[in-house]
Amino acid sequence: MFRHLAAIAISLAATSAAGEFSLQIPVDCTLGDTCHIQHYMDRAPGPEVLDFLCGALSYDGHQGTDFALATIADMQKGVAVLAAADGTVRATRDGMADRIFANSDITAIDGRDCGNGVVIDHSDGWQTQYCHMRRGSIAVQQGQTVAAGQQLGAIGLSGRTQFPHLHLTLRRDGTVVDPFEPNGVDGCDGADAPALWQDQFPSFAGGIIDVGLAEAVPDYSDIKAGKAGQMLSTASPAMVVFGLAYGGQKGDMIEMTLTGPEGRIIRQSVTLDKPQAQFFRATGRKRSGSTWPRGLYHGTIRLLRGGAELNSRSVQQTVR
């Protein structure tokens, strides 16, 4: 478990090579659009949570970076996991099922929390580990030399995970290193040490993953699977807008708005009473007349923190 007691060791391990060793993005998706960072590395010394920006987009003891997809449907389309740097494959594992982890599964995974994955040794003591990959997707083998950007497999849902994502852990000489601030200094703005990434990332603090319209409040399992959206009609018994979100903190507000061709149908705001890694909220209205009017229906979900918009997504559909 990563703790501040290791910060001095991390500084000694990473300072000399921070300018020599670098990482490419390890997933073939667009951050902030088709994928997002669900969790950063936890840098807090105790049970509290602290990411490299002094935010709380992590959880206690998290030792890597989670690159997440919106839904299981996106995973099933196939999103490649890529080698973050040149190296040699040290180990692989495949064959574990893709499914949402439940506490009853703890015996079945038998310590294989990483699920299907790959470990790559790089130069000068650096190592990357790729977890939760899709069963049957591992495309490399032990001892194979790989180049940065080469496909290792695909994002999956194996091991101890609740959502499809790649968990990437970076180590140097066996010590876990945060690639966003490798010197182990808590500067809160990420400026105390250059990140090891070759490309600059957008900042993530939470946001809306997906939004949709339906005839009733959908099941959470259908939302996470990407199967909750429906085609509305003039005869729909109700109209509902729903949103899947991540990184919610206590006090955050979810604002949901649904409008139709005759104006606003409903607007509702809900305040979170606790942190939630992923969650959904929905609102809507039953049909009051014989039919809904034909025309354009538009739904928007906004995540606000401290009164300021953190992120929003919208969806629209024409009812004929």
Order of alpha helices (4+ residues) and beta strands (2+ residues): alpha-beta-beta-alpha-beta-beta-alpha-beta-beta-beta-beta-beta-beta-beta-alpha-beta-beta-beta-beta-beta-beta
